[in-house]
Amino acid sequence: MQQPSASAAHEGEQSRYREALAAQLGAFLDRRRADMENVSPDVAPLMEAITGLVSGGKRLRALLSYWGWRGAGGGELAPQTVATGVALELFQAAALIHDDIIDRSDTRRGAPSVHRRFAQLHEGSGWTLDGERFGHAAAILTGDLCLSFSEEAFTEIGEAAGAGTPARRIFNTMRAEVMAGQYLDILEEVAGPVRSPESAVSRARTVIRFKSAKYSTEHPLGIGGALAGADDETLAGYARFSLPLGEAFQLRDDVLGVFGDPLTTGKPAGDDLREGKRTMLVALALGAAGEAGRQELARGLGNPGLELDDVDRLRAVIADSGALAQTEELIDRLAHQAAEALDRLGLDPLVHGALTALGRAAVRRTA
């Protein structure tokens, strides 16, 4: 009998994991929905918003935690790995909800962001007072509820995720670092224009690392490995692979935030420019553009009223400065660094193939 290829084998296992994750995530939310209905039927929109948000997405973090588990000797589709995926998906949902409020993003995956959904509920219901303020307040509480659910789901893993365990330490570190990284991101938006331009790229790299890279790739992979009993050397090897991958992942996101196709990204063209994000792409452009280009960027960054023609002019400044090419080169270097580190781990071919495919998809994505 012909054996399946390594690619087909990991894709099949990954598909089965996705199915198990979706089922357990749905069951978890169904139980919590019943709890919320006991509080009041008026709470239902919070649960609807969470359910809608976690029903889509790439499942990158959950999948990395799964293959981290498998790479450290864990068995296929073990209950711990599915519960970990539930916790990570709920944490991701909380981060997205809060991030959209902070960034004043009205869309997420081509649909209204959670705070916009609540503002629309306010308007459609004919309620009084400020609908936008209600939308923000309700979304903050929805995100907080997601955080609470995430902690609950992680606790359900059992002893391997208990206080003082390596998996629990990584999970706690991940959550704290995201908040710190998010603060550094909004700080750079307001303080960046008056801070030293010489350190702008370094500051942007710090934001990338702590707001996104570590919680998107490094920590999920590490949590999976820790739950399977990985030693410190293995976890360090995981980090040498996953951290540069996470940085490349976020740099790709930054490129898409300026140059991405709205039909693919689900976000308006140039949304990061309107939000005034001081990404690596922008930091490089500000350092390399001529005086006229820098002034154009300074005027446009953070202007929510930018029209498509304005966005096109800012894109041209960034591209002409060489910043786009530099960012693409950095993405390629980081992806190569991650691939080399993955090879040195000496993982089972099934796990190696799965992590290779996830890494490639994360870096080459268009949405």
VOMAR-298646 format. One record per residue (C-alpha): residue in one letter; x negated, y, z negated. Coordinates in steps of 0.05 Angstrom, whole numbers, plus 5000, padded with zeros to 4 digits. Example, Ala and Ser with C-alpha at 12.3 -4.5 7.8 and 13.67 -1.06 7.14 Angstrom:
BEGIN
A475449104844S472749794857
//
This chain:
BEGIN
M500050005000Q497250685019Q495751134960P498251864961S493052394975A490352794915S494253394940A500753014946A499652704877H498553354840E504253694878G508953134859E506953164786Q507353914786S514353884816R516553404762Y513653864709R517454464739E523954064736A522753864664L520954574646A527154864679A531654354643Q528654484575L528555234584G535955214605A537654774545F533855234497L537555854523D544255494521R543255354447R541256074434R547156324475A551855954429D548456274369M549156964399E556456844415N557556704342V554957404328S559557734379P561657634451D558858334464V551758044458A552757614520P549358114568L542758034531M542857284543E544957374615A539157844627I534157354597T536956764635G536757144700L529557354690V526756664671S530456314727G525356564779G517956694781K511756294799R511055934732L503556064737R502456094662A506455474646L503055084702L496155294678S497855074608Y500154404636W493854274676G489654514617W492953964577R491953444631G484653644642A483253534568G486052834570G493452954556G498652504586E503452664643L509753074624A508653024549P513953394508Q508753874480T506954124549V514154264568A515454634502T509155044514G511655234583V518255474553A514555914502L510056214556E515856354604L519656704549F513557114529Q512557294602A519757524607A518857974546A512658274576L516158414642I522158734609H517959204567D513059344624D518759564670I521160054617I514260334607D512960384682R519960654697S520860094748D527960024772T526959354807R524058684790R523658114842G528258504888A533758594836P535159134784S530359114725V533458954658H533959674634R537259864700R542159284692F544259554625A544760274651Q549260004706L553459634655H554260294617E556460654680G561160114704S564460054636G565860804630W562360854563T560261514531L553661854518D547161744557G547161124601E539661144615R538161174541F542860584528G539460194584H532560294554A534760134483A538559504504A532659264546I527659374489L532058944445T532658424499G525158404505D524458344430L529457764431C525157424483L519057504438S522957194381F525156614425S518056514450E515456434379E521055954362A519655534424F512155504408T513555294336E517854714362I511554404391G510054144321E503654034282A498954134341A501354864345G501654974270A498155524230G490655504236T490455034295P486455234357A492755264400R496155724350R490056184346I489856254422F497356384425N496956924371T490857244404M494357254471R500357624445A496258154408E491558274466V497258404515M499958954470A493159264464G491959224538Q498759524553Y497060104508L490360214542D494160224609I498960774589L493361144553E489261154618E495161454655V495362064610A488062114588G484561864650P484862534687V480962874632R476262314615S469462184645P470361954718E463761564712S467061064665A473761024701V472160364735S469760054670R476160274635A480459994691R476759334685T478259304610V485659424624I485758874676R482458384629F486758494567K493458704596S493758154648A487857684662K487357364594Y494757244583S496057054656T490656524663E485356454608H489856364547P495155914579L489755444605G486355454536I492855324498G494154704540G487054454530A487254594455L493854214447A490553604479G484553654432A479453984478D472854144444D469754834443E465254684502T471154484546L475055104525A469155544541G468655214609Y476055334620A474956074604R469156124654F474055894707S480456244686L478156934666P475257134734L481256814766G485857244723E482057874741A482557704816F490057564805Q491158254775L486858604827R491258274880D497358544843D494259244844V493159204919L500358974929G502859534884V500160034935F499759675002G504859114993D511059015036P517259184995L521158625029T516158125002T514158434935G521258634914K518559324894P519059994930A512960174973G507560514933D510960424866D504360414828L502661094857R509261394833E508061094764G501061404762K497460744748R489960844742T488160164770M481359934794L483560104864V485160814844A478860884802L474460674860A478061154907L477361734859G469861594855A468661514929A473561984963G471562684985E474063304948A480263364991G481962634981R481062684905Q485563284903E490762914945L490562334897A490862784835R497063134862G500662494881L499062014824G504861984775N509662374819P516161984818G518762384877L513662134927E516762004995L514361475044D510261985082D506862185017V505461455000D502461355070R497761955059L495361684992R494460995022A490161305077V485761655025I484761004987A483160605049D478661135080S474661195015G472760465020A476360294955L481059794988A475159425020Q471259434955T477259154917E478158594968E470758434963L471258404887I477257944891D473257484936R467257484889L471557344828A475156784864H468556474885Q465956534813A472156184788A471555624839E464355494820A466055474746L471754984762D466954524799R462254524739L467854284693G467653594725L475053484719D479152904745P480353014820L487853074808V486953644758H481453974799G485953974860A491854264822L487654824792T484454974859A491255034891L493955484836G487755924840R488255994915A495656164911A494456684856V489157054896R492157004966R499357164948T503457704982A508557804926
//
